[in-house]
């Protein structure tokens, strides 16, 4: 099963997050989440345009793609590259949209595998048994500081520049997404979410609520993010084993 929820939060005037989830009858299953940024309505346009472009590109080309790991990952790569070009060109049409961009998470599930494309600081987690694991690496200034051992992970949580991205879709003519494939086993839970959730709710709490009840987890996670301040838009998609 899959549940999803998006919420404007407590502070923002617009919801610049956007998501897509496949219908039950669609094959392959495609799940996309984008967290837009830039100007009045710029982020809103970027996230929706990126999501819809990637979905359409994959849908149009999947049947002609060899169903092997590298070929499916290449399809996701090409879809993201195409969406980047579309968003970038759109930003050049109107001065008010200049500099707009978006994070992007793509999760294509086919034949017991999850194929992932990632740009930015939205995240994809996998829960297997009693372990939650982050499958994506934040493309952010603070993540780079952590990797360079200039700050600790605890210091990163409240760093003043924690929202500064090192990579986003639509801001430059070309962008290179992170790509990976992971097994989707019986009992696994995948969580796709924007930083409006992860900045407000601890990883352990995300794990607890998703394990407790997938059906209610999205509503509860959004509620807890808002209770903690809701300083950003909040979006979460939770995919359970029946989607394998």
C-alpha positions in Angstrom: 0.0 0.0 0.0 1.0 3.6 -0.3 0.0 6.7 1.6 1.0 10.3 0.9 0.4 13.7 2.4 1.5 17.3 1.8 1.0 20.3 4.0 1.9 24.0 3.8 3.2 24.0 7.3 2.8 26.9 9.8 5.0 29.6 8.3 5.0 29.6 4.5 2.5 31.4 2.3 2.7 28.8 -0.5 3.2 25.0 -0.6 6.2 24.6 -3.0 6.3 20.8 -2.5 4.8 18.6 -5.1 4.5 14.8 -5.4 3.2 12.1 -7.7 2.2 8.5 -6.8 1.3 5.8 -9.4 -2.2 4.4 -9.5 -2.5 0.8 -8.4 -3.0 -0.4 -12.0 0.0 1.4 -13.4 3.3 -0.4 -14.2 5.9 0.4 -13.3 5.1 2.0 -10.0 6.6 5.5 -9.9 6.8 7.8 -6.9 8.2 11.3 -7.2 8.7 14.1 -4.7 10.0 17.6 -5.3 10.7 20.5 -3.0 10.8 23.8 -5.0 12.6 27.0 -4.3 13.0 30.5 -5.7 10.9 33.6 -5.8 7.2 34.1 -5.6 5.6 31.0 -7.1 9.0 30.0 -8.7 9.5 27.0 -6.5 5.9 26.0 -6.9 6.3 26.0 -10.7 9.7 24.2 -10.6 8.6 21.3 -8.4 5.4 20.6 -10.3 7.1 20.9 -13.7 10.0 18.7 -12.7 7.6 16.0 -11.2 5.3 15.9 -14.2 8.1 15.9 -16.7 9.9 13.0 -15.1 6.7 11.0 -14.7 5.8 11.5 -18.4 9.3 10.7 -19.6 9.5 7.5 -17.7 5.9 6.5 -18.7 6.6 7.2 -22.4 9.9 5.3 -22.5 9.7 2.4 -20.0 8.1 -0.1 -22.4 11.1 0.3 -24.8 13.7 0.1 -22.0 15.6 -3.2 -21.5 14.5 -4.4 -18.0 18.0 -4.6 -16.6 19.4 -2.6 -13.6 21.7 -0.3 -15.6 19.1 0.4 -18.3 16.4 1.3 -15.8 18.8 3.6 -13.9 19.8 5.2 -17.2 16.1 5.8 -17.9 15.8 7.6 -14.6 19.0 9.6 -15.3 17.7 10.7 -18.7 14.3 11.6 -17.3 15.9 13.8 -14.6 18.3 15.4 -17.2 15.3 16.2 -19.4 13.3 17.7 -16.5 16.4 19.8 -15.6 16.5 21.2 -19.1 12.7 21.9 -19.1 12.8 23.7 -15.7 16.0 25.6 -16.6 14.5 26.8 -19.9 11.3 27.8 -18.1 13.3 29.9 -15.7 14.7 31.9 -18.6 11.3 32.8 -20.0 10.3 35.1 -17.1 12.5 37.3 -15.0 10.4 36.5 -11.9 11.3 32.8 -12.3 15.0 33.4 -12.6 16.9 31.1 -10.3 14.1 28.8 -9.5 14.9 25.1 -8.8 13.8 22.1 -6.9 15.0 19.0 -5.1 13.9 15.8 -6.7 13.4 12.2 -5.5 12.4 9.5 -8.0 11.6 6.0 -6.9 10.7 3.5 -9.6 9.6 0.1 -8.2 9.8 -2.9 -10.6 10.3 -6.6 -10.1 11.2 -6.4 -6.4 13.7 -3.6 -6.8 13.6 0.1 -6.1 15.4 2.3 -8.6 16.3 5.7 -7.2 17.2 9.1 -8.6 18.1 11.9 -6.2 19.0 15.6 -6.2 19.0 17.9 -3.3 18.2 17.4 0.4 14.8 15.7 0.3 15.4 12.1 1.4 14.5 8.4 0.8 14.6 6.0 3.7 14.2 2.3 3.9 12.9 0.5 6.9 13.9 -3.2 7.0 13.0 -5.2 10.2 14.2 -2.9 13.0 16.6 -0.7 11.1 15.9 2.6 9.3 18.5 3.5 6.7 18.9 6.7 4.7 19.4 5.7 1.0 20.2 9.2 -0.2 23.0 11.6 0.6 22.0 15.3 1.1 23.4 17.6 -1.5 24.0 20.4 1.0 26.7 22.7 2.4 26.2 21.3 5.8 26.5 17.7 4.6 29.9 18.6 3.1 31.0 20.1 6.4 30.1 16.9 8.1 32.0 14.8 5.5 35.0 17.0 5.9 34.8 16.6 9.7 34.5 20.3 10.3 31.3 19.9 12.2 29.5 16.9 13.9 26.2 15.4 12.9 24.6 17.0 16.0 26.0 20.4 15.1 24.6 20.0 11.5 21.0 19.7 12.8 21.0 23.4 13.9 23.5 24.9 11.6 22.4 28.3 10.2 23.2 27.3 6.7 21.5 23.9 6.8 19.2 24.7 3.9 22.0 25.7 1.5 22.1 23.2 -1.3 25.1 22.2 -3.3 23.0 20.7 -6.1 19.4 21.3 -7.3 17.4 20.6 -10.4 16.8 23.5 -12.9 19.4 25.9 -11.6 22.1 25.0 -14.2 22.0 23.7 -17.8 23.1 20.3 -16.7 22.8 18.3 -13.5 24.0 14.8 -12.5 21.6 12.9 -10.2 22.7 10.2 -7.7 21.5 6.9 -8.9 21.1 3.6 -7.0 19.1 0.4 -7.0 18.1 -1.4 -3.8 16.1 -4.6 -3.2 12.5 -4.2 -2.1 11.9 -7.2 0.2 8.8 -8.5 1.9 8.1 -6.3 4.9 10.2 -3.4 3.7 8.9 0.2 4.0 10.2 3.0 1.9 9.7 6.7 3.0 10.2 9.6 0.6 10.0 13.0 2.3 11.0 16.7 2.1 13.2 18.4 4.6 10.1 20.0 6.1 9.6 16.7 7.8 13.2 15.7 8.6 14.1 19.1 10.0 11.2 18.9 12.5 10.9 15.1 13.3 13.8 12.9 14.4 14.7 9.9 12.3 13.8 7.5 15.1 10.3 9.0 15.4 9.8 8.6 11.6 10.8 4.9 12.1 8.4 4.4 15.0 5.3 5.8 13.3 5.9 4.1 10.0 6.4 0.7 11.7 3.4 1.2 13.9 0.9 1.7 11.2 1.6 2.7 7.5 -2.1 3.9 7.1 -1.9 6.6 9.7 1.9 7.4 9.6 1.8 10.2 7.0 -1.0 12.1 8.9 0.8 11.6 12.2 4.2 12.7 10.8 2.9 15.8 9.2 1.0 16.6 12.5 4.2 16.2 14.5 6.2 18.4 12.1 3.7 21.1 12.5 3.6 20.7 16.3 7.4 21.2 16.3 7.0 24.5 14.5 6.1 23.6 10.9 8.7 26.1 9.5 8.6 24.6 6.0 6.2 22.7 3.7 6.0 19.1 4.7 5.5 16.2 2.3 5.8 12.4 2.9 5.1 9.3 0.8 5.2 5.9 2.5 5.3 2.7 0.5 4.6 -0.7 2.0 5.2 -4.2 0.9 2.0 -4.7 -1.0 3.4 -2.3 -3.7 6.3 -4.8 -4.5 
